[in-house]
Amino acid sequence: MNDDPSRPKAVDPLLPVQGNGVQTRIGRNQFKRTLSEIQTHSRNDGRVLQSIRDMSWLTLFLLSSACVRETNQSMKNATLRCEPSAAAIRAAIQRLIAADNARDLPQVISMYTQDVVFLPPTGEEVTGRQAVEARYQRLFATQAPRIRMEIAETRLSDDWAFVRGVTQGTLTSVSSGEVTTLDDRFIALLKCDLDAWRISRLMWRRADGNKPR
């Protein structure tokens, strides 16, 4: 076909297109070709698009799970405010010994959990803070402790701790002045009870096999 310079050329009508906040114009035929290519790719890549959608849901699920775990951990950290270290565990036991020597009953009892259990050498369990307090009241009324302690082993796991050690010293009778020598081996289980490490289980025995106190 011969081009006639005097004949006006066919013009591809321009269509307005909005993108990225800027309005531009493209030819109608270009628009149709672009639309056709998009539809063709959509049909051919349907599985890919589905996979992308599946990955999106998976990503949202993983992000949600991570948020839940972080929230749970934050709540746990907010509830358990005990220092998770062997030094903190040793310090708690030392505070108990210091309170024993001072016959400071309120401080002593504060070092035990509400559900504390004593397992003394006699085999008679002492259960609960109230029963333990009664035992200490009888002890402090008649004896003046002078106790020292050595820790042989400390283990820590989350909000529980295990301590094994030796307590030595004397009990002096308040009335007669008679002195009883102490040489015990003990095992204590401590629990992070809200804001402090407290003893939850305590067992001990005499090292020399003599009559237990």
Phi, psi and omega in degrees: 000131180275134178282131178260110183302334183277346182272129181292138180286151178293134182250131177283113183303142181268136178245138177287136178230129180261127179204133180055031177081002181240127180271125178236178179230136175232160180291150180301316181295322177296322178297316180296318180297317179297316179298319180297319180295321179297316180295320180296314179295325180295318179292316184288329185253028181302318180292325178296315179297320178296320178297320178297317178297318179298317179297324179297315178297321179297318179299315178298320179296315181295319178296318179297317179297318179297320179296320179296316179297318180296321179294316179298319180294321179296319178296320179296315179297326179290330181278316182263103185253029179270143177289121183275073181214155178296327179297320179293324178294314179299320180298322179296317179294322179295323178296323178295315180298318179298320178292324175301311183294331178273356186051043180268089186301312180302319180292319179301310184294329179293345181275359181244150175285164179298326183259027182304148176229126171265137173237081183285168182300336181288345180087358180272110182292144173241114189244130176095149183297325181296318179292322177295321178298319178298322179295316179293324178301317179294320180296310184291335179287337186240341186229148174248106183283145168225094191242142170234157188224146171231131180261126181265332185205140177223130177231145183224134177213108181054244184258020176233151177217153181236133179228134175235136182192196184230136170241132180225162179145213183218157167241122181252126180296130180294325185274317187253341183083003179296139184251130175249130181276138178251136174205085187246152170250134185226156170229130180232138171253126180248148179234141173285103185257087181065287188235006184203154172282123180232151181281127180256327178221138180218128176225148180206165177210158177285136181287329184266358177081003179287179182302126182289153176272000000 
